């Protein structure tokens, strides 16, 4: 397991797989920066534009992708919690303390949260929802 942090971005890698990426609220990119490896099914980055830039109108072309699993991006809007990151074999690998303004990408393995005060999380994940079970609790 590798857990690296520079104080503004932290990663959790286990058996060569990125399990989690944390972007703390103080991270301030000065140039366009994607933080995920290109093979991740969920890409997370910051695109930096100068004042007055116009982003050309565009539409994303239909592109068929095959994705196994579900990744999530959690944005902490308010409150304080601890993200628990587990391996595929359900062993605790790392914990990250998160507060308002922090973001975590959950890319692999398993996860849970301990909520320490009233907390609001915004979740972005791949869809569509199905009628089949999508979680296994342990």
N, C-alpha and C positions, 0 to 999 in steps of 0.2 A: 504494500500500500504506500502510496505517495500522497502526502498532503502538503501542498506548497501555498505560500501566501506572501504577497508583498505589502500587505496592509490594506490594499484597495481591491485586489482580486485574489481569490483562493480557489484551488482545485483539489479534487479528491480523485485519485486514479488508483484502481485496484486491478491487478493482473493485466495491466496494459490498457484497461478500459476507463474512459472518463465517466465517473459515476455522477459527479456534481461539479458545478462551477458557480462560485459566489461572486457577485459584483457588489461590493459595499458602496454605500451612498457617496463616499468621498471620491470615488473613481471619476476622474475628469479627463477624458481623452482630448487631445489637441489635434488629432488627425483621425481619419476613418480607421476604425480598429474592429476587426471581428475576432472574438475571443474563443470561438469553438473551432475545432479541427474541421477541415472541409468535408470529411466523411460523416459527420454528425447529421442525423436526420432532422434536427432542430438547430437552426443557425441563430446565433446571438451576437450582435455587434452594435457598434455605434457608428453612425455616419455623420461626419462633421461638415457643416456647410458655412461658408462665410455669409455675412449679412448681405442681403440683396440677391442671393442666389435664387434662381428659379429652377425647381425640379420639373423637368418636362413631363407633360401628361403621358401616361403609359398604361398599358394593360399587360398583365402577366399571361403568357401564352400557355395553353393547356399542355401539360407535361405529365405523363404518367410516371409515377414513382411507386416503388414497392417498399413498404416500411413494416418492420416487425417490431412490435412493442409500442409503448406510448411514452413520449417525453413530456415534461411539464416545465413551464417557466412560472415561478411564483414571485410576485412582487409584493413586498410588505408595505401596505399603505399606512398602517398604524399598528402600534403595539410592539411587543417583544416576544420572540419565540426561539426555540432551539430546533434546528433541523438535524435529524439523525439519519445518517447514511449507512446503509447495509449492503453487504455483498449479495450476489445472486444466491448464495447459500444461507442468507439471512443472519449473517454475523455482523455486529456493529463494527463499522470501519472508521467513521469520523463523526464529529458533531460541529455544527456551526451556529454561533449565536447571531441572530438576525434582528434588526430593528427597522423602524420606518425608513423607507427609501432604499433598503437593500433588496437585491434580486438574486434568486437561485435558479439555476437550470438543473433539473433532475433528469439525467441522461441515461442512467442504467442502474442496475441493482435494485434496491428497495429503499424506502424512506418512511419516516414518521416525523411528527412534530410534537414538541412539548410547548404549550402556550403558557407564558408567564404573567400576562396581563391581557385585558381585552385587546383583541388583535383582529385586524382586517387583512386578509390575503386576497390578492387578485391572481387568478390562475389562468394561464393560457396553455392549452394542450391540443394535440391533434384530434381531429374528429374524423368522421362523424361518430356520434354515440351509437351504440348498437344495443340490441336486446339481450346480448350474451353477457355473462359475467366478465368484468374487465379488471377486477381486483381480487387478490387473495390476501386476507388479513392474517397476521400471525402474531 
